[in-house]
Amino acid sequence: MFLPTWIRQHLAALRALLVLTVVLGLIYPLAVLGVAQIPGLKDKADGSLVKAGGRTVGSALIGQSFTGKDGAPLKQYFQGRPSNAGDGYDPTATSASNLGPEDVTDTLPDPRLVAAGKEDENAVQSLLTQVCERSRTVGELEGVDGSRPFCAPSGVGAVLAVFGDRTTGGTVPHPTRVVSVNEQEGVVKAPFIATYKGVRVELARFGEDYAKGLTVPVKGDAPAEPAVPPDAVTASGSGLDPQISPAYAAIQVKRVAQARGVPAGDVERLVKSNKDGRGLGFLGEPRINVLKLNTALDRRFPFRG
């Protein structure tokens, strides 16, 4: 029976649709599911879930916060990296801050809103201030020096706006005015540095524009290698990084040991036993999965508080 060309074309397309539906929509998914059940692959295929006390407590692939109801770190647990994913480690809002190393100047909050106990949605912390604030907070929590270069003791970026005639090289040899742009009047009592090139340093005022001044970050006298490691003060690109560096784990050992009432040496050995080496022996850096370490802590040294 002869069929018109357009009908034969539609029948061929229908046969292709049915074949591809069976192969790609049924056979292929079942084949992948079957391979995923092979011992050694099943755990990863199921999401690398971590269990403790007979229940699932998370995934080894996604970080999570170990904080109390008030948002403060639980002292009996190791803490992970900061996270910019949603309110923190939100898999549905994975993201980075998208701030670069030249982001050093804050947008200050309206003091009237602050005085009223409200949040100024237009206020924005620079990446530098975020790093400085986190470093100071971690230092206080862990009992180590939280200072770092280009950070003021108040926990903001140590940045000046220097006004005056500029040279062809872009410097201001004889300033007429200097402002600590990240330290707000009424919030801190005095700027991190009293004078700059003989000119008194002022505190920043809300609403004033300092863009015409020369932006000068001040390194200060903090150690070149801060006690608080970089991964303790910077978020990962995804905001979901589940691991920390051995250096960050090391400064947390004393606090965790005291909270659990065990010798620090015992906690150190547990940290070392949970350290993962470089991928394939040479990729990346050694790292420690925070969730796995904390579940191991609960098994070995239960918290009695």
GITABEL-V131515 format. One record per backbone hydrogen bond with DSSP energy under -1.0 kcal/mol. CO is the residue of the C=O (numbers start at 1). NH is the residue of the N-H. Records with the same first field share a line. If there is no record, write none. Layout:
# GITABEL-V131515
CO: NH  NH
This chain:
# GITABEL-V131515
4: 8
5: 9
6: 10
7: 11
8: 12
9: 13
10: 14
11: 15
12: 16
13: 17
14: 18
15: 19
16: 20
17: 21
18: 22
19: 23
20: 24
21: 25
22: 26  27
23: 28
26: 30
27: 31
28: 32
29: 33
30: 34
31: 35
32: 36
35: 38
38: 41  42
41: 45
42: 46
43: 48
44: 47
48: 60
50: 57
52: 55
55: 52
58: 50
66: 74
68: 71
72: 68
74: 77
84: 86
85: 88  90
90: 93
100: 103
102: 104
103: 128
107: 124
110: 114
111: 115
112: 116
113: 118
114: 117
120: 123
124: 107
126: 130
127: 131
128: 132
129: 133
130: 134
131: 135
132: 136
133: 137
134: 138
135: 139
136: 140
137: 141
138: 142
139: 143  144
148: 151
150: 158
152: 155
156: 152
157: 159
158: 218
159: 181
160: 216
161: 179
162: 214
163: 176  177
167: 170
171: 167
177: 163
178: 202
179: 161  181
180: 183
183: 204
184: 187  188
194: 201
196: 199
199: 196
202: 180
204: 185
205: 208
210: 213
214: 162
216: 160
219: 150
229: 232
230: 233  234
238: 95
240: 63
242: 290
244: 288
245: 249
246: 250
247: 251
249: 252
252: 256
253: 257
254: 258
255: 259
256: 260
257: 262
263: 267
264: 268
265: 269
266: 270
267: 271
268: 272
269: 273
272: 275
276: 287
278: 281
279: 282  283
283: 279
287: 276
288: 244
289: 293
290: 294
291: 295
292: 296
293: 297
294: 298
295: 299
296: 300
297: 301
